[in-house]
Amino acid sequence: MFLGIDIGSSSSKAVLLDEEKNILAAEVYPLGTGTRGVQEVLQLAFAATKRSPDSVLYTVATGYGRMNYKGADKQITEISCHAKGMRFLQPDVRTIIDIGGQDTKVIRLDESGGIENFVMNDKCAAGTGRFLEVMARVLDCHISDLSALAGKGQNPVPISNMCTVFAESEVISHLSNNVSLENVASGAVLSIAKRVSGMAKRLGAVPRVMMTGGGSLNHSLVAAISEQLELAIDVPANPQVIGALGAAVFAHTLYQKQS
């Protein structure tokens, strides 16, 4: 087997491929670097295949904590792994929007799948999964319920501060003024959508556009970014494992070259 592991800030993902590049396991565990998340996700992946870890011929690690994983044969950046994984699933993809826990990436590919350009927001929580988590906590809802809550908002209030700390204060102020939870949630999602779509516009997003990462599980956010870009956005079936999938594809290729 060939293992790709994506160690993020808030979750760990693992994908196992066989020699024909069939996906044997694709697992996510909601703990990231510096925690037991890596061990847990690997245990889930191997349990799904009912095969021993000794069956792994090559391992590639990616993500925020990739350099801390000692079991990898090679470490590859998440930009390259997301491009490789998404291209593996959708050969016609040209733009990838990935919203993770600590950063947001927009990647543009050429027609052959090579990386033409990318932009990355990794200096501020604004526009990332962390921003969504903070908004959900202030609105007293689980992050998985934020999308449905935002979808019910008819008049989204503007969230002018993109700094997470000040945006949190702004949201609390709106709630104190009896603005509905739905309209505040909708405003928070719209503020992220404007920031992310701005990144994509500067990069020159072109179809087909695919969205990955935990942020793509928020359907209201996907719809808002699509509206801002005036482009259709598709989401793969398991959007959180795309980086790990790309790492596994790299592992397969590198092993073949090595052999």
C-alpha positions, 0 to 999 in steps of 0.5 A: 500500500501507499500512504498519504498523511495530511497533518493539519492544525485542527485535524489529521487525514490519511489515505491508503492506495493500492498498487493500481491507485485504488483508494483503500481507505480515506479517514479524518480525525478531528485532532491535528498536529501535536496531538494523538490525531495522527495515531488515531487516523492511522489506526482508522485507516489500517482498520478499514483495510484490515491490513498491517502497517507493514504493507505500506511501501512508501509514505508521504506527509503533508500539511502544517505538521508534516515535518514532525512526522517521523514515519514519512519517506518524504514531506511535500507541501500542501499546495502540491498535494492538494493540486495532485489530489484534486487533479487525480479525482477531477482531471479538468480542475483548473482552480482549487479553493482550500479553506483549512483550520489555519490558512486558506489557499487558492491554487490555479492549475494549467491544462496539464495539471501543473501549478501555474500560481497560488495565493495563501492566507496564513498570517491571519485567522480571517477567512479560515476555519478558525474564523468559522469556529469563533463565529459558531462559538459566539452564536452558541451553535456547533460549527456543523450547524453554522451553515444551516443557520446562515442559510436562514438569514434574509438580511445579513448584517455586515461584518466589517472587521476581518480581524477575528478578535474585532469581528467577534466583538462586532458580532456580540454588538450585533447580538446585543442590538437584537439582530437575529442569529440567522442574520449575524451568521449569514453576515459572518459567512458573507464576510469570509466569502468576500475575503476568499473570493477576493483572493481568487479574483486576484489570482485569476480563478478560472473554471472548473473550480473545486473547493476542498478543506473543512470550510467546503462542508459549509454549504452556505459558504460555498454558495456565497463564494460562488456568488461572489466569483460568479463561477460554479463551485463543485465540492468533492465527496470527501473534501477534507482528504484531498491533501492526503490523497495527493500525498498518497499519489505522490507516494505511489509515483515516488516508489515506482521511480525509486524501484 
